[in-house]
């Protein structure tokens, strides 16, 4: 009976999706106005391709946003190195730019089709992938069902289920089982994630660790970094990165509390740069002088805040400091990835709402490289303490670098798990090079 209910639910999902399909155009148009959709490539969201399909075997990678894209880039490079063509889909303009910058023209990028049957079917009819590799926790029912009906193997890599997501699926075990049985393999980040996937009906499941640990440190332009370091000179700095609403205000409060004692420069890098006009206005209302990266404003002795309102330059901002607060953790929930500041030699501060990166923070905190703060007052005290205590800051930095080294290995484990699916495509690619028909 539960299996019948699941099939009925999926059929209803397909019918409802098809019925409202024409209405989605206005939704995408609204997102384009906000900079979240590329209006010139909107047809890709309906499954219409904007690039030719290469000959030979092809793997479809999907990574929803910037974090997931960063995580799978080394894996994409490894599969591409074997001569297999790749189409990478993402859901945001920022992740599309990141893919273009990090992967270059050799990898085809498309925006992910909407999870409605007409869009997904059109996408699959055109690209005919031999394998689908999905990053992290992207569960799209219609896409999973369509891949399953076409007998295209689909593997979830770097798999993670947040407390909230797991709770939702656990309330509908009959539906979860009908979906997760379509996955050929789940490669989970942790033992906890693996157990959650098994509970929901996924088999087989293996554990790899977090692919984000095996990525390269965020890149930077050496000349630009030198330029800003010359302007910053010997001022003490700290950064509030990947911030959400409320956390920029907290950074401003911290700056005002500490600047007279330390000659402080505060670097703020919001998770969503489109909010930066409002953030700048808020900071100006506090009497703070703001320099913005997009305007190439100079950092002068009078500058209070360096506002990092660009995409893909986290490597620049983090190399200007040794103390980083990681956002979405004080006034928002879930947390953001603390591995990049750890890789680049920063002592890490964070709020307590880090459910999405629980294991990573536990490792960092256990080794002494991250400290959890409760409120803005504690954040100010933590920043001040780290800025004036060089030995403590250096120990936290060294502990972070050591922790990252200890956590590596997810990429090789993931490749081992994928070999039964990748190796036949490698042989096929060698027998039929991409240029042949």
Secondary structure, DSSP 8 states (H G I E B T S, - for coil): -HHHHHHHHHHHHHHHHHHHGGGHHHHHHHHHHTTSS-GGGGGGGGT--SS---SS-EEEEE--SHHHHHHHHHHHHHHHHTT-EEEEEESSHHHHHHHHHHH-TTSEEEE---SSHHHHHHHHHHH--SEEEEETT---HHHHHHHHHTT-EEEEEEE---HHHHHHHHTTHHHHHHHHTT-SEEEESSHHHHHHHHHTT--SEEE---GGGGS------HHHHHHHHHHHTT--EEEEEEE-TTHHHHHHHHHHHHHHHH--EEEEEESSGGGHHHHHHHHHHTT--EEETTTT----TT--EEE---SS-HHHHHTT-SEEEESSSSSSSS----HHHHHTT-EEEE-S--GGGHHHHHHHHHTTSEEE--SHHHHHHHHHHHHH-HHHHHHHHHHHHHHHHHH--HHHHHHHHHHHHHHHHHHHHHHS-TT--
